[in-house]
Structures are given as C-alpha cells and as structure tokens.
C-alpha cells in the first residue's frame, strides 16, 4: 500500500465494483475519458478480474482516511507498461466529486510518479489528455510533464472530434528538480 498524509492507495477488490460502476457511468466524470458507452456490471467485473493478472499495469484504489474510516474516492493507474522501453501511461480519476479541487490529484500523482520511477524502474511516464480538459493539462504540467505533441481529431466524443494532447515526464527531469 502506498500512503500520503491524506490518502492510501491500495489494490482493487471485488467489492469496489459499485463505486467503479457509479463513476464510469457518470457523464460528468467520464467526459474526458475514452469511455463512450455505459459500462455494465459484467464488463466491470471482468476488468477487476483482469486487473489482478495484468503485468502491464498497476491499478490503485484511492482511499481517503477520514477519522479512522477509509473512503474510496477514485483510482490511479500506471497502464500499458512497456518493460523493454521502461515507460508507462499514467492516469487518475477522482470519482467522488466532493473531493475535487482539494489538491489530492497533485498529492496522489506525485506518489505514483515516485513509485513508477523508483519501484518499477521506469524511465518515462506519459499521459493522453483531451485538449479541452482545462484542469488536467495544467495539473500534469505542474508536476513537470512536458508537451510532446497533439493527436489531431483522435477521439470522437460528445458529438465532435477531440484533439488529444500527449504530455511526458522523464525520470531525469524529476531528478533535476530534486524530488527523488
């Protein structure tokens, strides 16, 4: 388990399915995600089952610690891990809306970045963000991610084509900032 002052990151459990279904079927939460159809319970059960077997990913449930009670509020993951080239895609979803805009994203991502570089020995992390996601791009830039390019009209979402911005962070860039 990974921990900060305000959150724990733990592995996925079968009883997480209800939260995942609520988050993955909420249009406000998924508006900047690649999901485009309602997610069924069967599909989510399969995803949870596969998450435990996948050597190309590390998925964490984000729990806040609130007076001795742990409250699941989202997920964070390193996915599409390429062990040969030592890179992975990073992502985060805070599904409990009352925890938005509280600085938790920065705290959680900093922890997962450190885990990816120090524990998994990765060299590069990257993220694909819908260009119109005005909060997510600055969040990753604040953490040191740099613009690597744009996938033009890469996703059809909400009735129109969306550009996708690719941001990346190299291990040495974290070392330069003295955060490792």
C-alpha positions in Angstrom: 0.0 0.0 0.0 1.2 3.5 -0.9 0.3 6.3 1.5 0.4 10.1 1.9 -1.0 12.2 4.8 -4.5 12.2 3.4 -4.8 9.1 1.2 -4.0 5.4 0.9 -3.5 3.7 -2.5 -4.4 0.1 -2.3 -5.1 -2.8 -4.7 -8.5 -3.3 -6.3 -11.0 -5.5 -4.5 -14.2 -7.2 -5.8 -16.3 -5.0 -3.6 -15.1 -1.9 -5.4 -17.4 -2.6 -8.3 -20.3 -0.5 -7.1 -18.1 2.6 -6.9 -16.5 1.9 -10.2 -19.9 1.5 -11.9 -21.1 4.8 -10.4 -18.0 6.6 -11.6 -17.8 5.1 -15.0 -21.4 5.8 -15.8 -21.5 9.4 -14.7 -21.2 11.7 -17.7 -19.6 14.5 -15.7 -16.8 12.2 -14.6 -16.3 10.4 -17.9 -16.5 13.5 -20.2 -12.7 13.5 -20.6 -12.2 9.7 -20.7 -12.2 7.3 -23.6 -15.3 5.5 -22.3 -18.2 6.1 -24.6 -20.8 3.5 -23.7 -22.5 2.8 -20.4 -20.3 0.3 -18.5 -22.1 -2.9 -17.5 -21.6 -4.8 -14.2 -20.3 -7.8 -16.2 -17.7 -5.6 -18.0 -16.6 -4.0 -14.8 -16.3 -7.4 -13.0 -14.1 -8.7 -15.9 -12.0 -5.5 -15.7 -11.5 -6.1 -11.9 -10.6 -9.7 -12.5 -8.1 -8.9 -15.3 -6.6 -6.1 -13.2 -5.1 -8.6 -10.8 -3.5 -10.6 -13.6 -2.1 -7.7 -15.8 1.7 -7.4 -15.8 1.3 -4.3 -17.9 -0.4 -2.2 -15.3 -0.6 -1.2 -11.7 -4.1 -0.1 -10.6 -4.7 1.6 -7.2 -7.9 2.5 -5.5 -7.6 5.9 -3.8 -8.9 6.0 -0.3 -9.1 9.0 2.0 -8.5 8.4 5.7 -11.3 10.2 7.5 -11.4 9.7 11.3 -10.3 6.1 11.0 -12.7 5.4 8.1 -11.3 4.7 4.7 -13.5 6.1 1.9 -12.8 5.0 -1.7 -12.8 8.2 -3.9 -11.2 7.1 -7.2 -8.5 5.2 -9.0 -5.0 5.9 -10.2 -3.0 3.7 -12.5 0.1 3.0 -14.4 -1.0 1.2 -17.6 0.3 0.0 -20.8 3.7 -0.6 -19.1 6.3 -1.3 -21.7 9.0 -3.2 -19.7 11.5 -3.2 -22.5 11.4 0.6 -23.1 10.6 1.3 -19.5 7.6 3.6 -20.0 4.0 3.6 -18.9 0.8 5.7 -19.2 -0.4 7.3 -16.0 -4.0 8.2 -15.2 -6.2 9.3 -12.4 -9.9 9.5 -11.8 -11.4 11.1 -8.7 -14.9 9.8 -8.7 -16.3 11.4 -5.6 -17.0 14.9 -6.7 -16.8 16.4 -3.2 -13.1 15.6 -3.3 -12.4 17.6 -6.5 -10.3 20.7 -6.3 -8.7 19.9 -3.0 -5.1 19.3 -4.2 -5.5 15.5 -3.9 -4.6 14.9 -7.6 -1.2 16.5 -7.1 -0.6 14.5 -4.0 -1.6 11.2 -5.5 0.2 11.6 -8.8 3.4 12.7 -7.0 3.2 9.4 -5.1 2.5 7.3 -8.2 5.2 9.0 -10.2 7.7 8.2 -7.4 6.5 4.6 -7.3 6.9 4.3 -11.1 10.4 5.6 -11.2 11.8 4.2 -8.0 10.0 0.9 -7.6 9.2 -0.1 -11.2 12.4 1.4 -12.6 10.6 3.2 -15.3 12.3 5.8 -17.5 9.3 7.7 -18.9 5.7 8.4 -17.9 3.2 9.8 -20.3 -0.5 10.9 -20.3 -3.0 11.4 -23.1 -5.5 14.2 -22.2 -8.4 15.6 -24.2 -7.3 19.0 -25.3 -10.4 20.7 -23.9 -9.7 19.4 -20.4 -8.7 22.7 -18.9 -7.9 21.4 -15.4 -6.0 18.2 -16.3 -3.3 19.6 -18.6 -2.1 22.3 -16.0 -2.1 19.6 -13.3 0.4 17.4 -15.2 2.4 20.4 -16.3 2.7 21.5 -12.6 4.2 18.0 -12.0 6.8 18.6 -14.7 5.2 16.8 -17.6 6.1 18.5 -20.9 4.1 18.7 -24.1 5.1 16.0 -26.5 2.5 16.6 -29.2 -1.1 16.6 -30.3 -3.1 13.8 -31.8 -5.4 15.8 -34.0 -9.1 14.8 -34.1 -8.1 11.5 -32.4 -11.3 10.8 -30.4 -15.0 11.2 -31.3 -16.7 12.3 -28.0 -19.7 14.3 -27.1 -20.7 14.7 -30.7 -17.4 16.0 -32.1 -13.8 15.1 -32.7 -11.4 15.9 -29.9 -7.7 16.6 -30.1 -5.6 14.7 -27.6 -2.5 16.3 -26.0 0.4 14.0 -25.1 2.5 15.0 -22.1 5.6 13.2 -20.9 7.9 13.1 -17.9 11.4 11.6 -17.9 13.0 10.2 -14.7 15.9 12.5 -15.1 13.6 15.5 -15.1 12.3 14.5 -11.7 16.0 14.0 -10.5 16.8 17.5 -11.8 14.0 19.0 -9.7 15.4 17.2 -6.7 12.2 15.3 -5.9 13.7 11.8 -5.9 
